Amino acid sequence: MALYIMRRFVAMVPVLLLVSVIVFSLIHLTPGDPATSMLGEEATPQAVAALRAKLGLDQPIPVQYVKWLGSVLRGDLGRSIRSNQPVAEAIAERLPVTVELAILAIAISLLIAIPAGIVAAMRRNSILDAGSTFVALLGVSLPNFFLAILLILLFGVKLNWLPPFGYQPITQGLGGNLQRMILPAITLGTALAAIVTRMMRSSLLEVLDQDYIRTARAKGLGEGRMIRAHALKNALMPVVTIVGLQIGGLLGGAIITESIFVLPGIGRLLVDAIFQRDFPLVQGVVLFVSLAFLFSNFAVDLAYAYLDPRIRYS
Amino acid sequence: MEQQDRSQTLVGGTPAKRVTRREALKRALALGLSAPTLAALLAACGGADAPGAPAASSAPSTASSAAPATASALPAASSASSAPSAAGASGAVSPVARATTQAGGTPGGKLTVGLGSDVATLDPHKSTSVVDRQVYQTLFDKLVDIDERLNIVPQLATSWQIADDGKTYTFTLVEGATFHDGTPFNAEAVKINLERILDRANALPRRGEIEQVTKVEALDAKTVILTLSQPFAPLLATLSDRAGMMLSPKALAEKGDDLARQPVGTGPFAFVEWVKGDHLTVKKNPSYWRKGLPYLDEVTYKPILEGTQRLTGLKTNQLQMVDSIPSKDIEATKRDTALRVGNIPSLGFSYITFQTARPPFDNKALRQAVAWAIDRDGINKVVFFGSGQAGQTPIPPSSWAYDPAVAPYKQDYAMARKKLEEGGKAEGFSFTLLLTNSPEAIQLGEAYKAQLQEARITANLEVLEGSAFTDRSNKGSFEATIGTWSGRPDPDGNVYNYCHSSGGLNRGSYKNTEVDRLLEQTRAVSDTGERKRLYTQVSKLVTDDAPHVFIRHAAEIKVWQPAVEGFVHIPDGMMRLTTVSLKR
């Protein structure tokens, strides 16, 4: 097991390196350089050249890359060229928002999806099944921003139950924090719930067809007990895979949801950085997001072993 | 009369209520309808968009909100035809803002302000984005400021003298002002700040604005003398913005690049914290040099990208004041008695720029053909919901240099065809119009395209992401491009950059030696009347050469809750909160 974890870690290194090369080249090849955008409309060629030199952008891209990589390896992600804030600090500042949003969204989606998927599978082809399929389809098809606006109009404006946007750190009170997180979490959670419901249903149906389930039924086991004790754990494998992938994605930030609800998360940090051509910040955030993605996949692999004792890592 | 017939066919042909706005726009543009007809058509589409309503900005909603849908089409049209003057009147006076300026404010209270995007940097000398300036109004003082009529008024400089040759400015500074870190404000501080901007090695974007300054001397603690290489009439107006903002010399020496996130000024409010993407908070400066001010204890700025969400914030009291709302929401917001809308003419303009160095637009007649093919009023009404006003020159109606007599163009396809013939393209031609990917720019591009098509001019739209767009347009690598300028209080800031052959925003390589000469002269003379006369001459030459087609002057919009008192709405759109208070 320990060896397996070690090997997986080592395997991550080339992936991360590749990601960093791609990100570095992409952002530097994108039209629009930071010096021009920092100088804005007043940018004269001389001023741009002076600023490029100051930022080190006049050097060849490979040289810039090696320098950047060198400092990253020393644990220094650099500083934002706009606000001079250390990149690591900027990420750390935004991370709690994104992590909380991801956890809440996953929790909401699982709370909806697992029961709905089980019911749909058990009452196959019933009205309940059709209903859950319909709702799932609706959930996948409804664009995030639209659902967000509807939720804001209903709960924020009409009923006036919840603030329409904004963020409050947990340290200033859990109540106020949840009040502001619940609508974004529902927005993200429903789309995810729709996918998970379908996955839960189909994988449970597959399991219910297996011989050992027939045996269990023949022993006279009740449906509920049988699902809980025998079928569910095996049916959860694909669900875990899907959810794991989604966690990786959610840690990269939910740009639209964060923008509408004015949440200072990772997604908006990245988008703002791209628009401002804040290279060090873009590079730092993308590196971080790739790491988060790799780790969440890794965690999913480890979860398999727990769910299915037949899987051994050696 | 012909037009009216056509519009009746349009309205009569389909049950009026079912014509969607987009549909109506498409048809109207296709038929080349003029503004009043278009307005009538839109009014027929739904009462909410009736352009006759703007005068009711601050009045209770009862009377004006009940605009009937179909029956009022004609009356609405007749009032719409006088819309420009109505807009001018409501703009110039801004009754709400004026009424409350004189009242002494209640001290205390916290104000939350919604901005359209996050601040980029807190170092004013490094700033290039408009939204930064909103926050600077509370953190920093400037040497001078501007008032509602764009007059220069004292701020950190209590008075100034300009030598007869226009090359020496002597400022007398306020006494007793200190920076938030306790450093005294004095002539030496002004010298350090201006020299920081002027030092080429610092590569600061504000340098170009004051590059005429060759020497800054601190004569004594409260007297500063600026020497210029040549007379530069717009200097004072320039010093009312970022170039004139004073930072603590101690902080400049110690913080270096960190000033971009730890600002130290002399302003009415001192910096507390900036959580990027979430909020920026400033608190009352208890030892502000203007005694008794500011009234508010604290101001929080929140970046809210979605315009509709800014309105929601106001309605739910998350925000008490916001900077700009979407054009489509202006009318409905004016009718909302729970909100106050400030609507005055801005300083800026929107335009189409041609690349005059290359075909097809090295041909003046073809540029003029485009200028004749565009219906400016129609664009303002349809794309911007009638919120601004049509324009022909880079000088906005808010400026003292504005001359309404310079208005050579109106939509006239016969003239456009004549110009095409003159340019040797009687059969029409096509070009590529470069745009940013903002929804408004794309809509505007589509409207231009539809109008030009009628004159056999084909505009192919090329849409680029913001920075890529700026990059291309700065390089002059386009046939035609569209843009918006936020505007400057002195007309020089609107005209010189765009129309002088060496101007920084003259991206289409326009050169007319007579225009150059006149523009240099406007900088050299200080008499306003004389300068206005020169700008009129420049405007005539430039509109005839048509290196840019000027389309429209936007409205400057602020929305606030009635409890916010003492806000003075100034055409530069900056929220000066020193005299603002909250009624409780």
Chai-1 contact restraints between the chains, C-beta under 6 A:
chainA,res_idxA,chainB,res_idxB,connection_type,confidence,min_distance_angstrom,max_distance_angstrom,comment,restraint_id
A,P31,B,A468,contact,1.0,0.0,6.0,A-B,restraint_1
A,P31,B,D471,contact,1.0,0.0,6.0,A-B,restraint_2
A,G32,B,S467,contact,1.0,0.0,6.0,A-B,restraint_3
A,G32,B,A468,contact,1.0,0.0,6.0,A-B,restraint_4
A,G32,B,D471,contact,1.0,0.0,6.0,A-B,restraint_5
A,S37,B,S467,contact,1.0,0.0,6.0,A-B,restraint_6
A,L39,B,P205,contact,1.0,0.0,6.0,A-B,restraint_7
A,G40,B,T128,contact,1.0,0.0,6.0,A-B,restraint_8
A,G40,B,P205,contact,1.0,0.0,6.0,A-B,restraint_9
A,E41,B,L505,contact,1.0,0.0,6.0,A-B,restraint_10
A,E42,B,P205,contact,1.0,0.0,6.0,A-B,restraint_11
A,E42,B,G208,contact,1.0,0.0,6.0,A-B,restraint_12
A,E42,B,G504,contact,1.0,0.0,6.0,A-B,restraint_13
A,A47,B,A203,contact,1.0,0.0,6.0,A-B,restraint_14
A,A50,B,A203,contact,1.0,0.0,6.0,A-B,restraint_15
A,L51,B,A203,contact,1.0,0.0,6.0,A-B,restraint_16
A,R82,B,A120,contact,1.0,0.0,6.0,A-B,restraint_17
A,R82,B,T121,contact,1.0,0.0,6.0,A-B,restraint_18
A,S83,B,T121,contact,1.0,0.0,6.0,A-B,restraint_19
A,S83,B,A260,contact,1.0,0.0,6.0,A-B,restraint_20
A,S83,B,R261,contact,1.0,0.0,6.0,A-B,restraint_21
A,N84,B,D257,contact,1.0,0.0,6.0,A-B,restraint_22
A,N84,B,D258,contact,1.0,0.0,6.0,A-B,restraint_23
A,N84,B,A260,contact,1.0,0.0,6.0,A-B,restraint_24
A,N84,B,R261,contact,1.0,0.0,6.0,A-B,restraint_25
A,Q85,B,R261,contact,1.0,0.0,6.0,A-B,restraint_26
A,P164,B,T312,contact,1.0,0.0,6.0,A-B,restraint_27
A,P164,B,T316,contact,1.0,0.0,6.0,A-B,restraint_28
A,F165,B,Q309,contact,1.0,0.0,6.0,A-B,restraint_29
A,Y167,B,D278,contact,1.0,0.0,6.0,A-B,restraint_30
A,S259,B,L305,contact,1.0,0.0,6.0,A-B,restraint_31
A,I260,B,E306,contact,1.0,0.0,6.0,A-B,restraint_32
A,V262,B,I304,contact,1.0,0.0,6.0,A-B,restraint_33
A,P264,B,G277,contact,1.0,0.0,6.0,A-B,restraint_34
A,P264,B,D278,contact,1.0,0.0,6.0,A-B,restraint_35
A,R268,B,G277,contact,1.0,0.0,6.0,A-B,restraint_36
A,R277,B,S467,contact,1.0,0.0,6.0,A-B,restraint_37
